[in-house]
Amino acid sequence: METAYVLVNCDLGAEDGIIEDLKHIDSVKEISGTFGAYDIIAKVEHQDKDKLRETITWNIRKFAHVRSTLILMGIPKQS
C-alpha cells in the first residue's frame, strides 16, 4: 500500500467544502482540519503509486479554492 499525506492550503472559508469533496474520493482515508500554514491534512492510500499520484494531481489539486498543496510520501519500509 502506498501512502501520502496531503497538506492543503485553501481560500479563507473554503475548508468545509473541500473537506466534503475529499470525503467522496475512495483513496482518501482520513481528513482533518488543521491550524497553521495549511488548513487541511488528508491521508491518501492506494495500491498503485501512479494511481495515488493521479488522485492527488488530477483530483485534490484541481478542487476549486485549493491554493497550494504539500505532499509527503510515506516510506513503506519505515511504516
Beta strands, then each sheet from edge to edge (+ up, - down):
strand 1: 2-10
strand 2: 28-33
strand 3: 40-46
strand 4: 66-73
sheet 1: 2+ 3- 1+ 4-
end
